[in-house]
Amino acid sequence: MANITDYTYFINEISIPIKSTAALNGAINDSIALYEDEVLKKLLGYKLWKEMKAAYDASVATVSTPLPTKWDRFINGAEFDYTIDGETCTDKWIGIKNVEKRSFVANYIYFFHRRNNVSQNSGVGETIAIVENSKIVSPYAKCVNAWNKMIDMYGELDECNNPSPNPSAYNFLLANASDYPDWKFTKMAKNLSLFSLLS
């Protein structure tokens, strides 16, 4: 199955050292394959994720097979109308694949990739490299920032399950719920057990 995200998304605040070709980026490619599916299943639910993946794979495999409109709008972004506190707002959902190279999926991948690569398994325990003329610092601040920005784009619900007013994936799907009847959203929160996730 084809991934929507690629190594070119790991720039600026979620920069990861990248090799000169996609083939040389084994560790990040493995993280993309694992965590893209994981977060999209959380957002869409298994049934809708499976439908979306099948549509995307078909469009990648054959240029003559376009994405269905609902998946084109979800993956590539679209304007949408939604209601917050009785007021109708028009906004732009950036999508997952875009020229800005910003995506909640990429932030989610970055968070877990960094967490998993803070240390290496030496066979006798976890170790970190000692680099001459450098000081190793915690990735905590960057990981928390990436997580919180991911939640902004993914969609945040308060304790009463009211959505935040951001142009998030949640708000886009909610505004277009009739196109996604099998939608099953998994709520995530900012700073949710980040100490335990990073330890």
C-alpha positions as CSV (number, residue, x, y, z in Angstrom):
1,M,0.0,0.0,0.0
2,A,1.2,3.5,-0.8
3,N,1.9,6.1,1.9
4,I,0.5,9.6,1.5
5,T,3.3,11.1,3.6
6,D,6.9,11.0,2.5
7,Y,10.3,12.1,3.9
8,T,9.9,15.6,2.4
9,Y,7.4,16.6,5.2
10,F,10.1,16.4,7.9
11,I,11.3,20.0,7.7
12,N,11.3,23.2,9.8
13,E,10.0,22.4,13.3
14,I,9.8,18.7,12.7
15,S,13.1,18.4,10.9
16,I,14.7,14.9,10.8
17,P,18.1,14.3,9.2
18,I,17.3,13.0,5.7
19,K,19.6,11.2,3.3
20,S,19.9,12.2,-0.4
21,T,17.5,9.6,-1.7
22,A,14.2,8.1,-0.4
23,A,15.8,4.6,-0.5
24,L,18.4,5.6,2.0
25,N,15.9,6.8,4.6
26,G,15.0,3.4,6.0
27,A,14.3,4.4,9.6
28,I,11.9,7.3,8.7
29,N,10.3,5.3,5.9
30,D,9.5,2.5,8.5
31,S,8.0,5.1,10.8
32,I,5.9,6.6,8.1
33,A,4.5,3.1,7.1
34,L,3.7,2.3,10.7
35,Y,2.4,5.6,12.2
36,E,0.6,7.1,9.1
37,D,-1.8,4.1,9.2
38,E,-2.1,4.3,13.0
39,V,-3.1,7.9,13.2
40,L,-5.5,7.7,10.2
41,K,-7.2,4.7,11.8
42,K,-7.7,6.8,15.0
43,L,-9.1,9.7,12.9
44,L,-11.4,7.7,10.6
45,G,-12.0,4.4,12.2
46,Y,-10.9,1.1,10.6
47,K,-13.7,0.7,8.0
48,L,-13.4,4.3,6.7
49,W,-9.5,4.1,6.8
50,K,-9.7,0.9,4.7
51,E,-11.9,2.6,2.1
52,M,-9.6,5.6,1.9
53,K,-6.5,3.5,1.5
54,A,-8.1,1.4,-1.2
55,A,-9.1,4.6,-3.1
56,Y,-5.7,6.2,-2.7
57,D,-3.8,3.0,-3.7
58,A,-5.9,2.7,-6.8
59,S,-5.2,6.4,-7.8
60,V,-1.5,5.9,-7.3
61,A,-1.3,2.6,-9.2
62,T,-3.2,4.0,-12.2
63,V,-3.1,7.6,-13.3
64,S,-6.4,7.1,-15.1
65,T,-8.1,6.2,-11.7
66,P,-8.9,9.6,-10.0
67,L,-9.5,9.8,-6.3
68,P,-13.3,10.0,-5.5
69,T,-14.2,13.6,-4.7
70,K,-14.6,12.9,-1.0
71,W,-11.1,11.4,-0.7
72,D,-9.6,14.0,-2.9
73,R,-11.0,16.8,-0.6
74,F,-9.8,14.9,2.5
75,I,-6.3,14.1,1.3
76,N,-5.5,17.3,-0.7
77,G,-7.6,19.8,1.2
78,A,-10.7,21.9,0.6
79,E,-12.7,24.8,1.8
80,F,-15.6,23.9,4.0
81,D,-18.4,25.4,6.2
82,Y,-18.9,24.5,9.8
83,T,-20.8,25.9,12.8
84,I,-19.2,26.9,16.1
85,D,-21.4,28.4,18.8
86,G,-24.2,28.9,16.4
87,E,-22.1,30.8,13.9
88,T,-21.3,29.4,10.4
89,C,-17.7,29.7,9.5
90,T,-15.9,29.0,6.2
91,D,-12.4,27.8,6.4
92,K,-9.8,25.7,4.6
93,W,-8.8,22.2,5.6
94,I,-5.1,21.9,4.5
95,G,-5.4,18.2,3.9
96,I,-2.7,15.6,4.5
97,K,-0.9,16.1,1.2
98,N,0.0,19.7,0.3
99,V,2.6,22.0,-1.1
100,E,3.1,23.6,2.4
101,K,4.4,20.2,3.7
102,R,2.3,20.5,6.8
103,S,0.2,17.6,8.1
104,F,-1.0,16.2,11.4
105,V,0.1,12.8,10.1
106,A,3.7,14.1,9.7
107,N,3.7,15.6,13.2
108,Y,2.4,12.3,14.7
109,I,5.1,10.3,12.8
110,Y,7.7,12.8,14.0
111,F,6.7,12.5,17.6
112,F,6.9,8.7,17.7
113,H,10.0,8.5,15.5
114,R,11.9,10.9,17.8
115,R,10.7,9.0,20.9
116,N,11.8,5.7,19.4
117,N,15.2,7.0,18.3
118,V,16.3,8.9,21.4
119,S,18.4,5.8,22.3
120,Q,19.5,2.7,20.6
121,N,19.2,-0.9,21.8
122,S,22.8,-2.2,22.2
123,G,21.7,-5.7,23.1
124,V,22.5,-5.2,26.8
125,G,20.4,-2.1,27.3
126,E,19.5,1.3,25.9
127,T,22.4,3.6,25.0
128,I,23.0,7.0,23.6
129,A,26.0,8.1,21.5
130,I,28.5,10.4,23.0
131,V,29.4,13.1,20.5
132,E,32.6,15.1,20.8
133,N,32.1,18.9,21.3
134,S,28.4,18.4,21.6
135,K,25.9,18.1,24.4
136,I,22.9,15.8,24.1
137,V,19.7,17.4,25.2
138,S,16.2,16.1,25.7
139,P,13.8,16.0,22.7
140,Y,10.9,16.7,25.1
141,A,10.3,20.3,24.1
142,K,10.3,19.6,20.3
143,C,8.2,16.5,20.8
144,V,5.5,18.3,22.9
145,N,5.4,21.1,20.3
146,A,5.0,18.6,17.5
147,W,2.3,16.8,19.4
148,N,0.3,19.9,20.2
149,K,0.4,21.1,16.6
150,M,-0.7,17.7,15.5
151,I,-3.7,17.9,17.8
152,D,-4.6,21.4,16.4
153,M,-4.7,19.9,12.9
154,Y,-6.2,16.5,13.9
155,G,-9.0,18.0,16.0
156,E,-9.5,18.7,19.7
157,L,-12.6,18.2,21.7
158,D,-13.3,19.6,25.2
159,E,-14.7,17.7,28.1
160,C,-18.2,18.2,26.7
161,N,-17.0,16.9,23.2
162,N,-17.3,20.4,21.6
163,P,-14.7,20.9,18.9
164,S,-12.1,23.7,18.9
165,P,-12.6,26.3,16.2
166,N,-9.5,25.3,14.2
167,P,-9.8,24.2,10.6
168,S,-9.0,20.6,11.7
169,A,-9.6,17.2,10.2
170,Y,-12.3,16.6,12.8
171,N,-14.1,19.8,11.8
172,F,-13.8,19.0,8.1
173,L,-15.2,15.5,8.6
174,L,-18.0,16.7,10.8
175,A,-19.0,19.4,8.3
176,N,-19.1,16.7,5.6
177,A,-20.4,13.8,7.7
178,S,-22.9,12.7,5.1
179,D,-19.9,11.8,2.8
180,Y,-18.3,9.7,5.6
181,P,-21.1,7.7,7.2
182,D,-18.8,5.1,8.7
183,W,-16.6,7.7,10.5
184,K,-15.4,6.7,14.0
185,F,-13.2,9.3,15.7
186,T,-10.8,8.6,18.5
187,K,-10.3,11.6,20.8
188,M,-6.7,12.6,21.6
189,A,-5.7,15.5,23.7
190,K,-2.8,18.0,24.1
191,N,-0.1,16.9,26.5
192,L,-1.9,13.7,27.1
193,S,0.5,11.5,29.2
194,L,3.5,12.9,27.2
195,F,5.8,12.2,30.1
196,S,4.9,8.5,29.9
197,L,5.0,8.5,26.1
198,L,8.5,10.0,26.1
199,S,9.9,7.8,28.8
